[in-house]
Amino acid sequence: MNPRVDDRFEAASAVIDDFQVFLSQRNIRPGMSEWITELEWVRNRLKTEIFNQALGVEKGDEVEAQRDPQIRAALKAVGAL
């Protein structure tokens, strides 16, 4: 378990900025429009993968489930959301 990452961790702007640098160093440079459109997906995927590594796959799966439209629809249907 990584002591700097707990279940309250969010992929804040600094994490996103670091990820953009990481991508750029590998000649991966999505267009601004694409980046803006997909930013929340990128933020969620980074959080998922960071949780996978720091807290375990179960915690990463929880993050992914919170975003999954089918799971959200099911939770809404049973009144849990």
N, CA, C and O atoms as a Maestro MAE file, in Angstrom:
{
 s_m_m2io_version
 :::
 2.0.0
}

f_m_ct {
 s_m_title
 :::
 protein
 m_atom[324] {
  # First column is atom index #
  i_m_mmod_type
  r_m_x_coord
  r_m_y_coord
  r_m_z_coord
  i_m_residue_number
  s_m_chain_name
  s_m_pdb_residue_name
  s_m_pdb_atom_name
  i_m_atomic_number
  :::
  1 25 0.842 -1.181 0.000 1 A "MET " " N  " 7
  2 3 0.000 0.000 0.000 1 A "MET " " CA " 6
  3 2 0.887 1.243 0.000 1 A "MET " " C  " 6
  4 15 1.861 1.319 0.749 1 A "MET " " O  " 8
  5 25 0.552 2.192 -0.823 2 A "ASN " " N  " 7
  6 3 1.314 3.431 -0.918 2 A "ASN " " CA " 6
  7 2 0.780 4.415 0.120 2 A "ASN " " C  " 6
  8 15 -0.399 4.768 0.073 2 A "ASN " " O  " 8
  9 25 1.619 4.866 1.058 3 A "PRO " " N  " 7
  10 3 1.121 5.751 2.107 3 A "PRO " " CA " 6
  11 2 0.700 7.132 1.605 3 A "PRO " " C  " 6
  12 15 0.008 7.853 2.325 3 A "PRO " " O  " 8
  13 25 1.091 7.514 0.410 4 A "ARG " " N  " 7
  14 3 0.713 8.822 -0.119 4 A "ARG " " CA " 6
  15 2 -0.610 8.791 -0.860 4 A "ARG " " C  " 6
  16 15 -1.126 9.839 -1.247 4 A "ARG " " O  " 8
  17 25 -1.162 7.616 -1.062 5 A "VAL " " N  " 7
  18 3 -2.439 7.481 -1.767 5 A "VAL " " CA " 6
  19 2 -3.406 6.759 -0.839 5 A "VAL " " C  " 6
  20 15 -3.148 5.639 -0.400 5 A "VAL " " O  " 8
  21 25 -4.522 7.418 -0.549 6 A "ASP " " N  " 7
  22 3 -5.574 6.755 0.203 6 A "ASP " " CA " 6
  23 2 -6.866 6.836 -0.608 6 A "ASP " " C  " 6
  24 15 -6.867 7.364 -1.720 6 A "ASP " " O  " 8
  25 25 -7.949 6.324 -0.066 7 A "ASP " " N  " 7
  26 3 -9.187 6.247 -0.854 7 A "ASP " " CA " 6
  27 2 -9.850 7.599 -1.089 7 A "ASP " " C  " 6
  28 15 -10.902 7.663 -1.724 7 A "ASP " " O  " 8
  29 25 -9.252 8.681 -0.587 8 A "ARG " " N  " 7
  30 3 -9.752 10.034 -0.880 8 A "ARG " " CA " 6
  31 2 -8.985 10.689 -2.030 8 A "ARG " " C  " 6
  32 15 -9.292 11.816 -2.420 8 A "ARG " " O  " 8
  33 25 -7.997 9.992 -2.568 9 A "PHE " " N  " 7
  34 3 -7.161 10.530 -3.636 9 A "PHE " " CA " 6
  35 2 -8.003 10.899 -4.856 9 A "PHE " " C  " 6
  36 15 -8.913 10.165 -5.243 9 A "PHE " " O  " 8
  37 25 -7.691 12.028 -5.444 10 A "GLU " " N  " 7
  38 3 -8.295 12.453 -6.710 10 A "GLU " " CA " 6
  39 2 -7.164 12.825 -7.666 10 A "GLU " " C  " 6
  40 15 -6.127 13.334 -7.241 10 A "GLU " " O  " 8
  41 25 -7.364 12.572 -8.936 11 A "ALA " " N  " 7
  42 3 -6.379 12.951 -9.951 11 A "ALA " " CA " 6
  43 2 -6.538 14.447 -10.215 11 A "ALA " " C  " 6
  44 15 -7.194 14.862 -11.170 11 A "ALA " " O  " 8
  45 25 -5.925 15.238 -9.351 12 A "ALA " " N  " 7
  46 3 -6.030 16.698 -9.430 12 A "ALA " " CA " 6
  47 2 -5.222 17.227 -10.615 12 A "ALA " " C  " 6
  48 15 -4.570 16.467 -11.331 12 A "ALA " " O  " 8
  49 25 -5.279 18.527 -10.802 13 A "SER " " N  " 7
  50 3 -4.618 19.174 -11.941 13 A "SER " " CA " 6
  51 2 -3.137 18.828 -12.038 13 A "SER " " C  " 6
  52 15 -2.628 18.622 -13.140 13 A "SER " " O  " 8
  53 25 -2.438 18.762 -10.912 14 A "ALA " " N  " 7
  54 3 -1.007 18.448 -10.944 14 A "ALA " " CA " 6
  55 2 -0.761 17.053 -11.515 14 A "ALA " " C  " 6
  56 15 0.200 16.848 -12.256 14 A "ALA " " O  " 8
  57 25 -1.616 16.104 -11.180 15 A "VAL " " N  " 7
  58 3 -1.488 14.735 -11.703 15 A "VAL " " CA " 6
  59 2 -1.744 14.741 -13.209 15 A "VAL " " C  " 6
  60 15 -1.020 14.100 -13.970 15 A "VAL " " O  " 8
  61 25 -2.761 15.458 -13.626 16 A "ILE " " N  " 7
  62 3 -3.083 15.555 -15.057 16 A "ILE " " CA " 6
  63 2 -1.937 16.224 -15.812 16 A "ILE " " C  " 6
  64 15 -1.558 15.777 -16.895 16 A "ILE " " O  " 8
  65 25 -1.392 17.286 -15.244 17 A "ASP " " N  " 7
  66 3 -0.256 17.976 -15.877 17 A "ASP " " CA " 6
  67 2 0.935 17.036 -16.021 17 A "ASP " " C  " 6
  68 15 1.574 16.999 -17.072 17 A "ASP " " O  " 8
  69 25 1.234 16.279 -14.971 18 A "ASP " " N  " 7
  70 3 2.338 15.308 -15.033 18 A "ASP " " CA " 6
  71 2 2.077 14.264 -16.108 18 A "ASP " " C  " 6
  72 15 2.995 13.856 -16.819 18 A "ASP " " O  " 8
  73 25 0.823 13.829 -16.229 19 A "PHE " " N  " 7
  74 3 0.473 12.840 -17.242 19 A "PHE " " CA " 6
  75 2 0.645 13.411 -18.643 19 A "PHE " " C  " 6
  76 15 1.116 12.716 -19.543 19 A "PHE " " O  " 8
  77 25 0.265 14.675 -18.835 20 A "GLN " " N  " 7
  78 3 0.464 15.308 -20.145 20 A "GLN " " CA " 6
  79 2 1.948 15.363 -20.504 20 A "GLN " " C  " 6
  80 15 2.317 15.117 -21.653 20 A "GLN " " O  " 8
  81 25 2.787 15.678 -19.544 21 A "VAL " " N  " 7
  82 3 4.242 15.697 -19.780 21 A "VAL " " CA " 6
  83 2 4.713 14.295 -20.141 21 A "VAL " " C  " 6
  84 15 5.489 14.123 -21.082 21 A "VAL " " O  " 8
  85 25 4.251 13.296 -19.401 22 A "PHE " " N  " 7
  86 3 4.594 11.903 -19.672 22 A "PHE " " CA " 6
  87 2 4.235 11.532 -21.115 22 A "PHE " " C  " 6
  88 15 5.038 10.935 -21.832 22 A "PHE " " O  " 8
  89 25 3.018 11.895 -21.527 23 A "LEU " " N  " 7
  90 3 2.591 11.600 -22.897 23 A "LEU " " CA " 6
  91 2 3.445 12.343 -23.916 23 A "LEU " " C  " 6
  92 15 3.883 11.758 -24.907 23 A "LEU " " O  " 8
  93 25 3.678 13.605 -23.682 24 A "SER " " N  " 7
  94 3 4.447 14.428 -24.613 24 A "SER " " CA " 6
  95 2 5.861 13.888 -24.796 24 A "SER " " C  " 6
  96 15 6.392 13.897 -25.907 24 A "SER " " O  " 8
  97 25 6.463 13.427 -23.726 25 A "GLN " " N  " 7
  98 3 7.815 12.855 -23.807 25 A "GLN " " CA " 6
  99 2 7.845 11.604 -24.670 25 A "GLN " " C  " 6
  100 15 8.903 11.188 -25.140 25 A "GLN " " O  " 8
  101 25 6.693 11.017 -24.872 26 A "ARG " " N  " 7
  102 3 6.586 9.811 -25.702 26 A "ARG " " CA " 6
  103 2 5.943 10.124 -27.047 26 A "ARG " " C  " 6
  104 15 5.450 9.233 -27.738 26 A "ARG " " O  " 8
  105 25 5.958 11.412 -27.407 27 A "ASN " " N  " 7
  106 3 5.395 11.899 -28.667 27 A "ASN " " CA " 6
  107 2 3.922 11.565 -28.837 27 A "ASN " " C  " 6
  108 15 3.456 11.308 -29.948 27 A "ASN " " O  " 8
  109 25 3.200 11.572 -27.734 28 A "ILE " " N  " 7
  110 3 1.753 11.398 -27.766 28 A "ILE " " CA " 6
  111 2 1.164 12.748 -27.394 28 A "ILE " " C  " 6
  112 15 1.221 13.175 -26.241 28 A "ILE " " O  " 8
  113 25 0.600 13.404 -28.388 29 A "ARG " " N  " 7
  114 3 0.099 14.763 -28.185 29 A "ARG " " CA " 6
  115 2 -1.290 14.906 -28.795 29 A "ARG " " C  " 6
  116 15 -1.438 15.350 -29.933 29 A "ARG " " O  " 8
  117 25 -2.309 14.522 -28.019 30 A "PRO " " N  " 7
  118 3 -3.668 14.681 -28.559 30 A "PRO " " CA " 6
  119 2 -3.992 16.150 -28.764 30 A "PRO " " C  " 6
  120 15 -3.461 17.018 -28.071 30 A "PRO " " O  " 8
  121 25 -4.871 16.419 -29.723 31 A "GLY " " N  " 7
  122 3 -5.293 17.789 -29.972 31 A "GLY " " CA " 6
  123 2 -6.046 18.355 -28.777 31 A "GLY " " C  " 6
  124 15 -6.601 17.607 -27.972 31 A "GLY " " O  " 8
  125 25 -6.062 19.657 -28.667 32 A "MET " " N  " 7
  126 3 -6.705 20.314 -27.527 32 A "MET " " CA " 6
  127 2 -8.178 19.932 -27.422 32 A "MET " " C  " 6
  128 15 -8.672 19.665 -26.326 32 A "MET " " O  " 8
  129 25 -8.878 19.903 -28.543 33 A "SER " " N  " 7
  130 3 -10.294 19.550 -28.536 33 A "SER " " CA " 6
  131 2 -10.504 18.128 -28.005 33 A "SER " " C  " 6
  132 15 -11.381 17.886 -27.176 33 A "SER " " O  " 8
  133 25 -9.699 17.211 -28.487 34 A "GLU " " N  " 7
  134 3 -9.794 15.821 -28.033 34 A "GLU " " CA " 6
  135 2 -9.467 15.722 -26.542 34 A "GLU " " C  " 6
  136 15 -10.144 15.019 -25.792 34 A "GLU " " O  " 8
  137 25 -8.417 16.437 -26.126 35 A "TRP " " N  " 7
  138 3 -8.005 16.395 -24.721 35 A "TRP " " CA " 6
  139 2 -9.140 16.895 -23.819 35 A "TRP " " C  " 6
  140 15 -9.462 16.267 -22.810 35 A "TRP " " O  " 8
  141 25 -9.738 18.022 -24.189 36 A "ILE " " N  " 7
  142 3 -10.819 18.601 -23.384 36 A "ILE " " CA " 6
  143 2 -12.019 17.663 -23.343 36 A "ILE " " C  " 6
  144 15 -12.626 17.465 -22.291 36 A "ILE " " O  " 8
  145 25 -12.354 17.090 -24.488 37 A "THR " " N  " 7
  146 3 -13.495 16.177 -24.566 37 A "THR " " CA " 6
  147 2 -13.300 14.949 -23.689 37 A "THR " " C  " 6
  148 15 -14.252 14.473 -23.070 37 A "THR " " O  " 8
  149 25 -12.090 14.438 -23.630 38 A "GLU " " N  " 7
  150 3 -11.818 13.184 -22.922 38 A "GLU " " CA " 6
  151 2 -11.202 13.371 -21.534 38 A "GLU " " C  " 6
  152 15 -10.821 12.389 -20.896 38 A "GLU " " O  " 8
  153 25 -11.098 14.608 -21.060 39 A "LEU " " N  " 7
  154 3 -10.402 14.878 -19.805 39 A "LEU " " CA " 6
  155 2 -10.983 14.120 -18.615 39 A "LEU " " C  " 6
  156 15 -10.227 13.557 -17.823 39 A "LEU " " O  " 8
  157 25 -12.285 14.091 -18.472 40 A "GLU " " N  " 7
  158 3 -12.871 13.373 -17.329 40 A "GLU " " CA " 6
  159 2 -12.612 11.875 -17.420 40 A "GLU " " C  " 6
  160 15 -12.394 11.216 -16.404 40 A "GLU " " O  " 8
  161 25 -12.635 11.335 -18.645 41 A "TRP " " N  " 7
  162 3 -12.321 9.914 -18.812 41 A "TRP " " CA " 6
  163 2 -10.871 9.656 -18.416 41 A "TRP " " C  " 6
  164 15 -10.583 8.690 -17.710 41 A "TRP " " O  " 8
  165 25 -9.950 10.521 -18.871 42 A "VAL " " N  " 7
  166 3 -8.531 10.395 -18.526 42 A "VAL " " CA " 6
  167 2 -8.360 10.490 -17.015 42 A "VAL " " C  " 6
  168 15 -7.652 9.679 -16.419 42 A "VAL " " O  " 8
  169 25 -8.996 11.461 -16.402 43 A "ARG " " N  " 7
  170 3 -8.898 11.645 -14.942 43 A "ARG " " CA " 6
  171 2 -9.364 10.374 -14.212 43 A "ARG " " C  " 6
  172 15 -8.717 9.928 -13.264 43 A "ARG " " O  " 8
  173 25 -10.480 9.801 -14.655 44 A "ASN " " N  " 7
  174 3 -11.007 8.592 -14.036 44 A "ASN " " CA " 6
  175 2 -10.078 7.406 -14.231 44 A "ASN " " C  " 6
  176 15 -9.845 6.630 -13.304 44 A "ASN " " O  " 8
  177 25 -9.544 7.268 -15.449 45 A "ARG " " N  " 7
  178 3 -8.651 6.130 -15.725 45 A "ARG " " CA " 6
  179 2 -7.357 6.244 -14.917 45 A "ARG " " C  " 6
  180 15 -6.846 5.244 -14.412 45 A "ARG " " O  " 8
  181 25 -6.830 7.463 -14.797 46 A "LEU " " N  " 7
  182 3 -5.632 7.645 -13.968 46 A "LEU " " CA " 6
  183 2 -5.916 7.265 -12.522 46 A "LEU " " C  " 6
  184 15 -5.127 6.560 -11.892 46 A "LEU " " O  " 8
  185 25 -7.040 7.731 -11.999 47 A "LYS " " N  " 7
  186 3 -7.399 7.388 -10.623 47 A "LYS " " CA " 6
  187 2 -7.550 5.879 -10.469 47 A "LYS " " C  " 6
  188 15 -7.073 5.302 -9.492 47 A "LYS " " O  " 8
  189 25 -8.210 5.240 -11.430 48 A "THR " " N  " 7
  190 3 -8.385 3.788 -11.383 48 A "THR " " CA " 6
  191 2 -7.038 3.081 -11.337 48 A "THR " " C  " 6
  192 15 -6.821 2.210 -10.496 48 A "THR " " O  " 8
  193 25 -6.138 3.452 -12.235 49 A "GLU " " N  " 7
  194 3 -4.839 2.771 -12.305 49 A "GLU " " CA " 6
  195 2 -3.968 3.073 -11.087 49 A "GLU " " C  " 6
  196 15 -3.229 2.204 -10.624 49 A "GLU " " O  " 8
  197 25 -4.050 4.287 -10.571 50 A "ILE " " N  " 7
  198 3 -3.298 4.616 -9.360 50 A "ILE " " CA " 6
  199 2 -3.837 3.806 -8.185 50 A "ILE " " C  " 6
  200 15 -3.064 3.295 -7.376 50 A "ILE " " O  " 8
  201 25 -5.157 3.688 -8.089 51 A "PHE " " N  " 7
  202 3 -5.738 2.854 -7.035 51 A "PHE " " CA " 6
  203 2 -5.328 1.397 -7.210 51 A "PHE " " C  " 6
  204 15 -4.989 0.728 -6.234 51 A "PHE " " O  " 8
  205 25 -5.355 0.898 -8.451 52 A "ASN " " N  " 7
  206 3 -4.932 -0.485 -8.699 52 A "ASN " " CA " 6
  207 2 -3.547 -0.735 -8.128 52 A "ASN " " C  " 6
  208 15 -3.318 -1.741 -7.456 52 A "ASN " " O  " 8
  209 25 -2.625 0.180 -8.396 53 A "GLN " " N  " 7
  210 3 -1.238 0.009 -7.969 53 A "GLN " " CA " 6
  211 2 -1.051 0.258 -6.472 53 A "GLN " " C  " 6
  212 15 -0.322 -0.479 -5.809 53 A "GLN " " O  " 8
  213 25 -1.701 1.285 -5.940 54 A "ALA " " N  " 7
  214 3 -1.446 1.688 -4.559 54 A "ALA " " CA " 6
  215 2 -2.338 0.982 -3.541 54 A "ALA " " C  " 6
  216 15 -1.901 0.689 -2.428 54 A "ALA " " O  " 8
  217 25 -3.582 0.708 -3.918 55 A "LEU " " N  " 7
  218 3 -4.553 0.194 -2.951 55 A "LEU " " CA " 6
  219 2 -5.106 -1.176 -3.308 55 A "LEU " " C  " 6
  220 15 -5.798 -1.800 -2.503 55 A "LEU " " O  " 8
  221 25 -4.803 -1.643 -4.511 56 A "GLY " " N  " 7
  222 3 -5.286 -2.954 -4.937 56 A "GLY " " CA " 6
  223 2 -6.364 -2.843 -6.006 56 A "GLY " " C  " 6
  224 15 -7.045 -1.826 -6.133 56 A "GLY " " O  " 8
  225 25 -6.493 -3.901 -6.752 57 A "VAL " " N  " 7
  226 3 -7.412 -3.932 -7.894 57 A "VAL " " CA " 6
  227 2 -8.863 -3.738 -7.458 57 A "VAL " " C  " 6
  228 15 -9.640 -3.120 -8.186 57 A "VAL " " O  " 8
  229 25 -9.240 -4.246 -6.302 58 A "GLU " " N  " 7
  230 3 -10.628 -4.051 -5.844 58 A "GLU " " CA " 6
  231 2 -10.974 -2.576 -5.733 58 A "GLU " " C  " 6
  232 15 -12.056 -2.163 -6.149 58 A "GLU " " O  " 8
  233 25 -10.070 -1.776 -5.178 59 A "LYS " " N  " 7
  234 3 -10.321 -0.333 -5.044 59 A "LYS " " CA " 6
  235 2 -10.366 0.328 -6.419 59 A "LYS " " C  " 6
  236 15 -11.181 1.219 -6.655 59 A "LYS " " O  " 8
  237 25 -9.492 -0.107 -7.326 60 A "GLY " " N  " 7
  238 3 -9.527 0.414 -8.689 60 A "GLY " " CA " 6
  239 2 -10.836 0.082 -9.384 60 A "GLY " " C  " 6
  240 15 -11.394 0.905 -10.109 60 A "GLY " " O  " 8
  241 25 -11.322 -1.137 -9.155 61 A "ASP " " N  " 7
  242 3 -12.605 -1.540 -9.735 61 A "ASP " " CA " 6
  243 2 -13.752 -0.689 -9.192 61 A "ASP " " C  " 6
  244 15 -14.692 -0.374 -9.923 61 A "ASP " " O  " 8
  245 25 -13.677 -0.316 -7.915 62 A "GLU " " N  " 7
  246 3 -14.718 0.543 -7.330 62 A "GLU " " CA " 6
  247 2 -14.765 1.897 -8.046 62 A "GLU " " C  " 6
  248 15 -15.843 2.420 -8.329 62 A "GLU " " O  " 8
  249 25 -13.596 2.451 -8.331 63 A "VAL " " N  " 7
  250 3 -13.538 3.735 -9.034 63 A "VAL " " CA " 6
  251 2 -14.165 3.594 -10.417 63 A "VAL " " C  " 6
  252 15 -14.962 4.435 -10.833 63 A "VAL " " O  " 8
  253 25 -13.808 2.547 -11.111 64 A "GLU " " N  " 7
  254 3 -14.336 2.324 -12.457 64 A "GLU " " CA " 6
  255 2 -15.847 2.102 -12.419 64 A "GLU " " C  " 6
  256 15 -16.567 2.578 -13.296 64 A "GLU " " O  " 8
  257 25 -16.324 1.387 -11.417 65 A "ALA " " N  " 7
  258 3 -17.757 1.110 -11.302 65 A "ALA " " CA " 6
  259 2 -18.558 2.395 -11.081 65 A "ALA " " C  " 6
  260 15 -19.693 2.504 -11.544 65 A "ALA " " O  " 8
  261 25 -17.978 3.356 -10.385 66 A "GLN " " N  " 7
  262 3 -18.677 4.620 -10.134 66 A "GLN " " CA " 6
  263 2 -18.952 5.380 -11.433 66 A "GLN " " C  " 6
  264 15 -19.881 6.184 -11.501 66 A "GLN " " O  " 8
  265 25 -18.152 5.125 -12.447 67 A "ARG " " N  " 7
  266 3 -18.297 5.820 -13.726 67 A "ARG " " CA " 6
  267 2 -19.111 5.010 -14.742 67 A "ARG " " C  " 6
  268 15 -19.631 5.576 -15.703 67 A "ARG " " O  " 8
  269 25 -19.223 3.723 -14.543 68 A "ASP " " N  " 7
  270 3 -19.853 2.837 -15.511 68 A "ASP " " CA " 6
  271 2 -21.341 3.160 -15.663 68 A "ASP " " C  " 6
  272 15 -22.088 3.106 -14.687 68 A "ASP " " O  " 8
  273 25 -21.777 3.496 -16.888 69 A "PRO " " N  " 7
  274 3 -23.180 3.899 -17.085 69 A "PRO " " CA " 6
  275 2 -24.179 2.780 -16.773 69 A "PRO " " C  " 6
  276 15 -25.276 3.064 -16.292 69 A "PRO " " O  " 8
  277 25 -23.834 1.542 -17.028 70 A "GLN " " N  " 7
  278 3 -24.760 0.445 -16.745 70 A "GLN " " CA " 6
  279 2 -24.919 0.235 -15.243 70 A "GLN " " C  " 6
  280 15 -26.027 0.004 -14.759 70 A "GLN " " O  " 8
  281 25 -23.831 0.314 -14.519 71 A "ILE " " N  " 7
  282 3 -23.905 0.170 -13.063 71 A "ILE " " CA " 6
  283 2 -24.686 1.339 -12.474 71 A "ILE " " C  " 6
  284 15 -25.528 1.154 -11.595 71 A "ILE " " O  " 8
  285 25 -24.402 2.545 -12.964 72 A "ARG " " N  " 7
  286 3 -25.124 3.732 -12.466 72 A "ARG " " CA " 6
  287 2 -26.626 3.601 -12.754 72 A "ARG " " C  " 6
  288 15 -27.443 3.948 -11.901 72 A "ARG " " O  " 8
  289 25 -27.000 3.108 -13.932 73 A "ALA " " N  " 7
  290 3 -28.417 2.945 -14.269 73 A "ALA " " CA " 6
  291 2 -29.060 1.902 -13.358 73 A "ALA " " C  " 6
  292 15 -30.196 2.083 -12.918 73 A "ALA " " O  " 8
  293 25 -28.358 0.828 -13.076 74 A "ALA " " N  " 7
  294 3 -28.890 -0.212 -12.189 74 A "ALA " " CA " 6
  295 2 -29.088 0.329 -10.779 74 A "ALA " " C  " 6
  296 15 -30.115 0.074 -10.149 74 A "ALA " " O  " 8
  297 25 -28.113 1.071 -10.290 75 A "LEU " " N  " 7
  298 3 -28.223 1.652 -8.945 75 A "LEU " " CA " 6
  299 2 -29.381 2.645 -8.872 75 A "LEU " " C  " 6
  300 15 -30.096 2.715 -7.872 75 A "LEU " " O  " 8
  301 25 -29.548 3.403 -9.939 76 A "LYS " " N  " 7
  302 3 -30.656 4.375 -9.997 76 A "LYS " " CA " 6
  303 2 -31.994 3.646 -10.006 76 A "LYS " " C  " 6
  304 15 -32.950 4.079 -9.363 76 A "LYS " " O  " 8
  305 25 -32.056 2.530 -10.743 77 A "ALA " " N  " 7
  306 3 -33.304 1.760 -10.855 77 A "ALA " " CA " 6
  307 2 -33.734 1.174 -9.513 77 A "ALA " " C  " 6
  308 15 -34.928 1.030 -9.252 77 A "ALA " " O  " 8
  309 25 -32.769 0.837 -8.666 78 A "VAL " " N  " 7
  310 3 -33.120 0.257 -7.369 78 A "VAL " " CA " 6
  311 2 -33.134 1.305 -6.261 78 A "VAL " " C  " 6
  312 15 -33.293 0.981 -5.084 78 A "VAL " " O  " 8
  313 25 -32.965 2.566 -6.655 79 A "GLY " " N  " 7
  314 3 -33.052 3.666 -5.700 79 A "GLY " " CA " 6
  315 2 -31.827 3.852 -4.834 79 A "GLY " " C  " 6
  316 15 -31.897 4.496 -3.787 79 A "GLY " " O  " 8
  317 25 -30.701 3.295 -5.259 80 A "ALA " " N  " 7
  318 3 -29.469 3.415 -4.468 80 A "ALA " " CA " 6
  319 2 -28.581 4.556 -4.928 80 A "ALA " " C  " 6
  320 15 -27.482 4.741 -4.407 80 A "ALA " " O  " 8
  321 25 -29.045 5.311 -5.891 81 A "LEU " " N  " 7
  322 3 -28.244 6.435 -6.392 81 A "LEU " " CA " 6
  323 2 -29.060 7.691 -6.458 81 A "LEU " " C  " 6
  324 15 -28.550 8.738 -6.857 81 A "LEU " " O  " 8
  :::
 }
 m_bond[323] {
  # First column is bond index #
  i_m_from
  i_m_to
  i_m_order
  :::
  1 1 2 1
  2 2 3 1
  3 3 4 2
  4 3 5 1
  5 5 6 1
  6 6 7 1
  7 7 8 2
  8 7 9 1
  9 9 10 1
  10 10 11 1
  11 11 12 2
  12 11 13 1
  13 13 14 1
  14 14 15 1
  15 15 16 2
  16 15 17 1
  17 17 18 1
  18 18 19 1
  19 19 20 2
  20 19 21 1
  21 21 22 1
  22 22 23 1
  23 23 24 2
  24 23 25 1
  25 25 26 1
  26 26 27 1
  27 27 28 2
  28 27 29 1
  29 29 30 1
  30 30 31 1
  31 31 32 2
  32 31 33 1
  33 33 34 1
  34 34 35 1
  35 35 36 2
  36 35 37 1
  37 37 38 1
  38 38 39 1
  39 39 40 2
  40 39 41 1
  41 41 42 1
  42 42 43 1
  43 43 44 2
  44 43 45 1
  45 45 46 1
  46 46 47 1
  47 47 48 2
  48 47 49 1
  49 49 50 1
  50 50 51 1
  51 51 52 2
  52 51 53 1
  53 53 54 1
  54 54 55 1
  55 55 56 2
  56 55 57 1
  57 57 58 1
  58 58 59 1
  59 59 60 2
  60 59 61 1
  61 61 62 1
  62 62 63 1
  63 63 64 2
  64 63 65 1
  65 65 66 1
  66 66 67 1
  67 67 68 2
  68 67 69 1
  69 69 70 1
  70 70 71 1
  71 71 72 2
  72 71 73 1
  73 73 74 1
  74 74 75 1
  75 75 76 2
  76 75 77 1
  77 77 78 1
  78 78 79 1
  79 79 80 2
  80 79 81 1
  81 81 82 1
  82 82 83 1
  83 83 84 2
  84 83 85 1
  85 85 86 1
  86 86 87 1
  87 87 88 2
  88 87 89 1
  89 89 90 1
  90 90 91 1
  91 91 92 2
  92 91 93 1
  93 93 94 1
  94 94 95 1
  95 95 96 2
  96 95 97 1
  97 97 98 1
  98 98 99 1
  99 99 100 2
  100 99 101 1
  101 101 102 1
  102 102 103 1
  103 103 104 2
  104 103 105 1
  105 105 106 1
  106 106 107 1
  107 107 108 2
  108 107 109 1
  109 109 110 1
  110 110 111 1
  111 111 112 2
  112 111 113 1
  113 113 114 1
  114 114 115 1
  115 115 116 2
  116 115 117 1
  117 117 118 1
  118 118 119 1
  119 119 120 2
  120 119 121 1
  121 121 122 1
  122 122 123 1
  123 123 124 2
  124 123 125 1
  125 125 126 1
  126 126 127 1
  127 127 128 2
  128 127 129 1
  129 129 130 1
  130 130 131 1
  131 131 132 2
  132 131 133 1
  133 133 134 1
  134 134 135 1
  135 135 136 2
  136 135 137 1
  137 137 138 1
  138 138 139 1
  139 139 140 2
  140 139 141 1
  141 141 142 1
  142 142 143 1
  143 143 144 2
  144 143 145 1
  145 145 146 1
  146 146 147 1
  147 147 148 2
  148 147 149 1
  149 149 150 1
  150 150 151 1
  151 151 152 2
  152 151 153 1
  153 153 154 1
  154 154 155 1
  155 155 156 2
  156 155 157 1
  157 157 158 1
  158 158 159 1
  159 159 160 2
  160 159 161 1
  161 161 162 1
  162 162 163 1
  163 163 164 2
  164 163 165 1
  165 165 166 1
  166 166 167 1
  167 167 168 2
  168 167 169 1
  169 169 170 1
  170 170 171 1
  171 171 172 2
  172 171 173 1
  173 173 174 1
  174 174 175 1
  175 175 176 2
  176 175 177 1
  177 177 178 1
  178 178 179 1
  179 179 180 2
  180 179 181 1
  181 181 182 1
  182 182 183 1
  183 183 184 2
  184 183 185 1
  185 185 186 1
  186 186 187 1
  187 187 188 2
  188 187 189 1
  189 189 190 1
  190 190 191 1
  191 191 192 2
  192 191 193 1
  193 193 194 1
  194 194 195 1
  195 195 196 2
  196 195 197 1
  197 197 198 1
  198 198 199 1
  199 199 200 2
  200 199 201 1
  201 201 202 1
  202 202 203 1
  203 203 204 2
  204 203 205 1
  205 205 206 1
  206 206 207 1
  207 207 208 2
  208 207 209 1
  209 209 210 1
  210 210 211 1
  211 211 212 2
  212 211 213 1
  213 213 214 1
  214 214 215 1
  215 215 216 2
  216 215 217 1
  217 217 218 1
  218 218 219 1
  219 219 220 2
  220 219 221 1
  221 221 222 1
  222 222 223 1
  223 223 224 2
  224 223 225 1
  225 225 226 1
  226 226 227 1
  227 227 228 2
  228 227 229 1
  229 229 230 1
  230 230 231 1
  231 231 232 2
  232 231 233 1
  233 233 234 1
  234 234 235 1
  235 235 236 2
  236 235 237 1
  237 237 238 1
  238 238 239 1
  239 239 240 2
  240 239 241 1
  241 241 242 1
  242 242 243 1
  243 243 244 2
  244 243 245 1
  245 245 246 1
  246 246 247 1
  247 247 248 2
  248 247 249 1
  249 249 250 1
  250 250 251 1
  251 251 252 2
  252 251 253 1
  253 253 254 1
  254 254 255 1
  255 255 256 2
  256 255 257 1
  257 257 258 1
  258 258 259 1
  259 259 260 2
  260 259 261 1
  261 261 262 1
  262 262 263 1
  263 263 264 2
  264 263 265 1
  265 265 266 1
  266 266 267 1
  267 267 268 2
  268 267 269 1
  269 269 270 1
  270 270 271 1
  271 271 272 2
  272 271 273 1
  273 273 274 1
  274 274 275 1
  275 275 276 2
  276 275 277 1
  277 277 278 1
  278 278 279 1
  279 279 280 2
  280 279 281 1
  281 281 282 1
  282 282 283 1
  283 283 284 2
  284 283 285 1
  285 285 286 1
  286 286 287 1
  287 287 288 2
  288 287 289 1
  289 289 290 1
  290 290 291 1
  291 291 292 2
  292 291 293 1
  293 293 294 1
  294 294 295 1
  295 295 296 2
  296 295 297 1
  297 297 298 1
  298 298 299 1
  299 299 300 2
  300 299 301 1
  301 301 302 1
  302 302 303 1
  303 303 304 2
  304 303 305 1
  305 305 306 1
  306 306 307 1
  307 307 308 2
  308 307 309 1
  309 309 310 1
  310 310 311 1
  311 311 312 2
  312 311 313 1
  313 313 314 1
  314 314 315 1
  315 315 316 2
  316 315 317 1
  317 317 318 1
  318 318 319 1
  319 319 320 2
  320 319 321 1
  321 321 322 1
  322 322 323 1
  323 323 324 2
  :::
 }
}
